[in-house]
Amino acid sequence: MIDPDDIDQELEQHHRDAMLNLILAWGSLDGALGMMLARVLGITMIEGAEIVAKMPASARFAEMRRLMLRASAGESVARMLKKHKKSYERHSQTRNFIAHSHCAGIWTKDRDYVVFATYEKVGPDELAVDAVPIQEMHKATAWGGAMCKLALAIADVPYAEETNTSNDVAPVPNEA
């Protein structure tokens, strides 16, 4: 339990930067996953935007995996997509705190943690309060950026930096 007296409401710039970078990276990732699914479906980006616009990212991964399992020699790609989906879901928890919770401030006992109050009941008389380490924000940002770059390369998006001119697509970080 985090005592409200142990929260400094004034965020430092590096905390703000970490949160903003994560949100921006994941906003790009959301669109890139839709474009990737459109490519896998064999439809135009415009058609894809109509079909996948409201589809959650985990559903986009699941649909691509389902399609790969039906394709010949698609089993290895389906396994890779399943791993990426699990990583997405794990890192999305960090993103969700930032996007969907009240940022209460910095935990004074360890200033590497940002405290979020989520409007969610967790006990008979208490709401959820979580402390997220800034290192997790950096990891989620790096993963989201790498996955975005991979998705754009697969989608063959012409306006993505270096997508069509290079084979040096950043690998999505492996996680155990």
Protein Blocks (a to p, Z undefined) as FASTA:
>chain_A
ZZfklpcfbdcfklmmmmmmmmmmmmmmmmmmmmmmmmmnopafklmmmmmmmpcfklmm
mmmmmmmmmpghklmmmmmmmmmmmmmmmmmmmmmmmmmcccfbjcfklmkbccdddddd
fbfkbccdddddfklmmmmmmmmmmmmmmmmmmnopakbghklmcckbccddddZZ
